[in-house]
């Protein structure tokens, strides 16, 4: 089970991000059914872990957002994923959120237009 936590409280998905093995992320999510909302230490999700990495977290963040990661998830300090990204002062992280939100809105509009 890829969602089991190690003795420090991290899931395999979180450790994969922290250790820079981004090429494994989609396999863990699609084939392994890794849960993106699973919380680790300090109640951080895998998305929080991406943002804590600053620039290095931009690539895995884009992957997790593509697979329905939610930027509104909160940790034990009541910080959302976007809050942590903003604190990192890293434009690439914020651009990943912006791109994700834009694509999400376009999909919703396309779906809506199909029913007109």
Buried (B, 14 or more C-beta within 10 A) or exposed (E): EBEEBEEEEBBBBBBBBBEEEBEBBBEBBEEBEBBBEBBBEEBBBBBBBBBBBBEBBBBBBBBBBBEEBEBEBBBEEEBBBBBBBBEBEBEBBBBBBEEBEEEEEEEEEEEEEEEE
